Amino acid sequence: MARAREGSGYLSLEGTVVEPVLVSSNRKADCQAEMRVQILDDGLVRVRSNADVRLFASGDDCSRIHRGAVYRASGTFAEAVIGTTPLWLTVHGEDGLVVLKEQPWPERCREHMQESFFRATEGLSDQGRVLVPGLTMGFLGQDHPSSSYDARPINDTYASQLEERFRTAGIMHLMAVSGGHFVIVSGLIRRICARLLVPRRIVAVLMVGCTSLLAALMAPGDSVSRALVMGWIGAAALYLGRRTQALSALCVTVIVMLLLDPALAWSYGFALSCASVLGIVMMSRPISGVAALILPDRLADAVAMTIAAQTATLPIQVMMEPQLPLWSLVANVLVSPVVDFATMAGLAGLAVAWANVDAAAVLAWVASWGTRVMERVAMWLGGGEHAVVPWAGGVRGAILLAAIETAVILTIVRIARLAGPSRAEHALPGEPFTRNPRNRLRIWWDDTMRMMRDLDAYRE
């Protein structure tokens, strides 16, 4: 790092590629990969290391880089311009990239499944090729290098515009793997096993195995690790015959992960993931109860989860980008009916792609109908001049927004207590019946239908 601060130079290193190969963020290269260094050699000193380096390559070298393999890479190094990886190494020359150890068979299996799914999306439109892999695995289509097979190029202008519209509309989180994937898989396992009367301990073991396999196939990220650990804790509770407590599981997950990797303390991805879960656990149920007064139950639950997650994560988001997405709530509500459907279709395609690409292509096409709705919503709500509102950045902006949210929540709670029914201890058990628009509409409908039946009976 000292040499890098002084200026670029020549460096040779040996290390293991620890993440999938992506399209390069540097215009001077075609692809990039994250490498965990084992040995550094600058021509004068050869030392052992455990540093992280971002490797850039071009041409045929991109097809030779595989996750899990060990390489000796030689080229020019410099300080990173963007990203969290501190050092960049650009490979050049015929001997710039030499394979020292081939990737192990589990890594080959994982890469084969992922590449097969990308092949399955090849026949889709550009929106499907961009969004279906993003929704399913967390890899946007334009970030995947097509050096391993002759793929049709994706329109870069359209892909960049689509990504920006998703961000300004407040639904970019759909393109990152989160707890929703693990909830879908775990819920499906529990329902199937309940139908087959499978013992709970076997169900817990199946949940651990399937969620671990799911995490291995997803794009690596702190939110994936958080969701995986929480899934393991939930499976452990099921194995022991205890009721799962989401808040306790979240607290244990945060403590354990921070102890194992203190660097997560300044990870925005980890903070956003934990904050969204905390908001859903703490606020979604009371918000859903209020929303259910005027909305159907499913729509009320979707609105409540969106409001709770957005409320908890907004102070962190303004530290990343000093702006507020105005249409985030509306956009999330509009796409919520198709998210689970498209995710399940995409995961099913990923599960069968390694064996039959044609069958996976059909499932990917089904998933693309859901992503089409997301694209239309993002283009509609994320393209206006007032899609976002500027806000104070940094810690000051986060504290200000958190204070405003707290004041609004306390005001709403106070009004609800004054206007709502009595919650005294001497009251009868159960939920009180309140006079609200939804109940009034239901009573009016029931009375109207009863009158119509009585009228028909009288005529007969």
Buried (B, 14 or more C-beta within 10 A) or exposed (E): EEBBEEEBEEBBBBBBBEBBBBBBBBEEBBBBBBBBBBEBBBEEEEEEBEBBBBBBBBEEBBBBBBBBBBBBBBBBBBBBEEEEBEBBBBBBEEEBBBEEEEBEEEBBEBBEBBBBBBBBBBBBBBBBBBBBBBBBBBBBBBBBBBBBEEBEEBBEEEBEBBBBBBBBBBBBBBBBBBBBBBBBBBEEBBEEBEEEEBEBEEBBBBBBEBBEBBBBBBBBBBBBBBBBBBBBBBBBBBBEEEEEBBEEBBEBBBEEBEEEEEEBEEBEBBBBBBBBBBBBBBBBEBBBEBBBEEBEEEBBBBBBBBBBBBBBBBBBBBBEBBBBBBBBBBBBBBBBEBBBBBBBBBBBBBBBBBEEBEBBBBBBBBBBEBBBBBBEBBBBBBEEEEBBEEBEBEEEBBEBBBEEBEEEBEEEEEEEEEEEEEEEEEEEEEEEEEEEEBEEEEEEEEEEEEEEEEEEEEEE
